[in-house]
């Protein structure tokens, strides 16, 4: 297997870039696996070259024609205040999905997951799975209840609960093709 390591330091510290590169290398040498547990999640292979939320979103857009990246967050603009924190994500983007009708998201802020979704990239797949569990347990409030979660390496893809399961499956298939 040819491994391509990309060091990207714009928006993340050099330490985080080195950590992400370590995840790429260690993820590719593990046996992979399904499972779904945090232990199994940390051993899943990481998609080669996809080290930021922007890169994951850009790649997903090629497969999901109704998706458009709308916001690339910085530590100053992140509404969850997790970007760049000790246990937060390394990068985050929001996207819209043209199948979400304006009437279904009236009053929702620009970049809200309900408008389409988001991609949050962590140093490890285990951290991405932990974030999803936190959201599913209600830590994000009722607005996030029922959203769909998919993974690409250390990235959590959050998809709007407004979409039907058949529509959200487009993101699941795209994520599976990247992992």
C-alpha positions as CSV (number, residue, x, y, z in Angstrom):
1,X,0.0,0.0,0.0
2,X,1.4,3.4,-1.0
3,X,1.1,5.9,1.9
4,X,1.0,9.6,1.2
5,X,1.4,11.9,4.2
6,X,0.2,15.5,3.9
7,X,1.4,18.0,6.6
8,X,-1.2,20.8,6.8
9,X,-0.4,23.4,9.4
10,X,-2.9,26.1,8.3
11,X,-5.5,26.4,11.1
12,X,-3.9,23.7,13.3
13,X,-0.7,23.6,15.3
14,X,2.4,21.7,14.1
15,X,1.9,19.3,17.0
16,X,-1.6,18.5,15.8
17,X,-0.3,18.0,12.3
18,X,2.4,15.6,13.6
19,X,-0.3,13.8,15.6
20,X,-2.6,13.5,12.6
21,X,0.3,12.1,10.5
22,X,1.0,9.6,13.3
23,X,-2.7,8.5,13.1
24,X,-2.3,8.1,9.3
25,X,0.7,5.9,9.7
26,X,-0.5,3.8,12.6
27,X,-4.0,3.5,11.1
28,X,-2.6,2.0,7.9
29,X,-0.6,-0.6,9.7
30,X,-3.5,-1.9,11.8
31,X,-5.8,-4.7,10.7
32,X,-8.9,-2.4,10.3
33,X,-12.1,-3.8,11.5
34,X,-15.7,-3.1,12.0
35,X,-17.1,-3.5,15.5
36,X,-18.3,-0.1,16.4
37,X,-16.7,0.0,19.8
38,X,-14.3,2.8,20.7
39,X,-11.4,0.2,20.8
40,X,-12.3,-1.0,17.3
41,X,-12.8,2.6,16.1
42,X,-9.3,3.5,17.1
43,X,-7.9,0.7,15.0
44,X,-9.8,1.4,11.8
45,X,-7.7,2.5,8.9
46,X,-7.6,6.2,8.2
47,X,-8.3,7.5,4.7
48,X,-5.0,8.4,3.2
49,X,-4.4,12.1,2.6
50,X,-7.7,13.3,4.2
51,X,-6.3,15.1,7.2
52,X,-8.7,18.0,7.5
53,X,-12.5,18.6,7.5
54,X,-12.1,20.7,4.3
55,X,-10.4,17.8,2.5
56,X,-13.1,15.3,3.6
57,X,-15.9,17.7,2.6
58,X,-14.3,18.4,-0.7
59,X,-14.1,14.7,-1.4
60,X,-17.6,14.0,-0.3
61,X,-18.9,16.8,-2.6
62,X,-17.7,14.8,-5.6
63,X,-20.1,11.9,-4.6
64,X,-23.0,13.8,-3.1
65,X,-24.2,16.3,-5.7
66,X,-26.6,18.0,-3.4
67,X,-23.9,19.0,-0.9
68,X,-22.1,22.4,-0.8
69,X,-19.5,23.4,1.8
70,X,-20.8,26.7,3.3
71,X,-18.5,27.5,6.3
72,X,-14.9,26.7,7.1
73,X,-14.6,27.4,10.9
74,X,-11.8,28.9,12.8
75,X,-11.3,28.8,16.6
76,X,-12.8,32.3,16.7
77,X,-15.9,31.4,14.6
78,X,-16.6,27.9,15.9
79,X,-20.1,28.1,17.7
80,X,-19.2,25.0,19.8
81,X,-15.9,26.5,21.0
82,X,-14.2,23.1,20.5
83,X,-11.9,23.9,17.6
84,X,-8.3,23.7,18.7
85,X,-9.1,22.8,22.3
86,X,-7.4,19.8,24.1
87,X,-10.3,17.4,23.4
88,X,-11.9,19.1,20.6
89,X,-11.6,18.8,16.8
90,X,-8.7,19.9,14.7
91,X,-10.9,21.3,11.9
92,X,-14.6,21.8,11.1
93,X,-16.7,22.7,8.1
94,X,-20.4,23.1,7.7
95,X,-22.3,22.2,4.5
96,X,-25.8,22.6,3.1
97,X,-27.8,20.0,1.2
98,X,-30.2,21.3,-1.4
99,X,-32.8,18.7,-0.5
100,X,-33.3,20.5,2.9
101,X,-36.1,22.9,2.4
102,X,-35.9,26.5,3.8
103,X,-39.2,26.0,5.6
104,X,-37.7,23.0,7.5
105,X,-34.8,25.1,8.9
106,X,-36.4,28.5,9.4
107,X,-34.6,30.3,12.2
108,X,-31.6,28.0,12.2
109,X,-28.2,29.9,12.1
110,X,-26.0,29.7,9.0
111,X,-23.8,26.6,9.3
112,X,-26.2,24.7,11.6
113,X,-26.1,21.0,11.1
114,X,-29.8,20.9,10.4
115,X,-29.2,22.9,7.1
116,X,-27.2,19.9,5.7
117,X,-24.4,18.9,8.1
118,X,-20.8,19.3,9.2
119,X,-17.5,17.5,9.1
120,X,-15.4,17.5,12.3
121,X,-11.9,16.1,12.2
122,X,-10.1,14.7,15.2
123,X,-6.6,13.4,15.9
124,X,-8.0,9.8,16.3
125,X,-11.0,7.9,15.1
126,X,-11.8,7.1,18.8
127,X,-12.2,10.9,19.5
128,X,-14.6,11.2,16.5
129,X,-16.7,8.3,17.9
130,X,-16.6,9.8,21.4
131,X,-17.9,13.1,20.0
132,X,-20.8,11.3,18.2
133,X,-21.7,9.5,21.5
134,X,-21.7,12.8,23.3
135,X,-24.1,14.3,20.7
136,X,-26.3,11.2,20.8
137,X,-26.5,11.3,24.6
138,X,-28.0,14.8,24.4
139,X,-25.0,16.9,25.1
140,X,-25.8,19.1,22.1
141,X,-29.5,19.5,23.0
142,X,-32.6,18.4,21.2
143,X,-31.6,20.2,18.0
144,X,-29.1,17.5,17.3
145,X,-31.4,14.6,18.2
146,X,-31.8,12.2,15.3
147,X,-29.0,13.5,13.1
148,X,-27.0,10.9,11.1
149,X,-23.4,10.1,11.9
150,X,-20.8,8.6,9.6
151,X,-17.0,8.3,9.8
152,X,-14.0,8.7,7.6
153,X,-10.9,7.9,9.7
154,X,-10.7,10.6,12.4
155,X,-13.6,12.6,10.9
156,X,-17.2,12.7,12.0
157,X,-19.7,13.5,9.3
158,X,-22.9,14.9,10.9
159,X,-25.9,14.9,8.6
160,X,-29.1,16.7,9.1
161,X,-32.0,14.9,10.7
162,X,-34.3,16.7,8.2
163,X,-33.1,14.3,5.4
164,X,-34.8,11.0,5.1
165,X,-32.7,7.9,5.8
166,X,-32.6,7.1,2.1
167,X,-31.2,10.7,1.4
168,X,-28.7,10.5,4.2
169,X,-27.5,7.1,2.8
170,X,-25.8,9.1,0.1
171,X,-23.3,10.4,2.7
172,X,-22.9,6.9,4.2
173,X,-22.0,5.4,0.8
174,X,-19.6,8.3,0.1
175,X,-17.9,7.9,3.5
176,X,-17.6,4.2,3.0
177,X,-15.9,4.7,-0.4
178,X,-13.3,6.9,1.3
179,X,-12.4,4.7,4.3
